[in-house]
Amino acid sequence: MSFNFSLSFMRYKEHLLKSAHYEYSKETDDWCAYIEAFPGVYAQQDTVEEARKELDEILEEYILLNLAKGLPLPHFEKFAGVEIGHKKYAKIKSRQSERAYA
């Protein structure tokens, strides 16, 4: 059984985007979007849709950079060995599992 990284990556990113917070700022007349588990992953745009799109791009860059550097990602373990439907995907064998957040 082989690990489908693309599918796990997409599921992980979708899960995080569902937990995003959106707030309207009267001071700047913009929508702000952020994910609490990822300090510095933040977007600010004129509309909610634009803020979500920018947040998605920033989150993807953050995840890929952390993976490239072997840094931990919050809650990634759930998606590295997750069951989707009736299929079980293998866990990634890397330093990620040794240093992942609880």
C-alpha positions, 0 to 999 in steps of 0.5 A, spaced: 500 500 500 503 506 498 502 513 501 498 518 497 501 525 499 497 529 495 491 527 498 493 527 505 496 534 503 489 537 500 485 534 506 490 537 511 489 544 508 482 543 507 481 541 515 485 547 517 482 552 512 475 550 515 478 552 522 480 559 519 477 565 523 475 571 519 474 578 522 472 585 519 476 591 520 472 597 520 479 601 521 482 598 515 475 596 511 478 589 510 477 582 512 482 579 516 483 571 516 487 567 520 488 560 523 490 560 530 495 554 530 499 557 525 502 563 527 504 568 522 499 565 517 494 571 516 491 574 510 487 581 509 483 583 503 477 587 501 472 581 501 472 574 505 473 570 498 479 574 497 482 573 504 480 566 504 484 565 497 490 569 500 490 565 506 490 558 502 496 560 498 500 563 505 498 556 508 500 552 503 507 556 502 508 555 510 506 547 510 511 546 504 516 550 507 516 546 514 516 540 510 522 542 507 525 544 513 523 537 517 519 542 522 513 539 525 506 541 523 500 542 528 495 536 527 499 533 521 499 526 524 491 525 523 492 526 516 499 522 515 495 515 517 488 517 516 482 513 514 478 516 508 472 512 506 474 505 507 482 506 505 487 506 510 493 511 508 500 509 511 504 514 515 509 518 513 516 516 515 520 522 517 522 526 522 515 529 522 512 524 526 518 524 532 516 532 533 509 533 531 505 537 536 500 533 540 
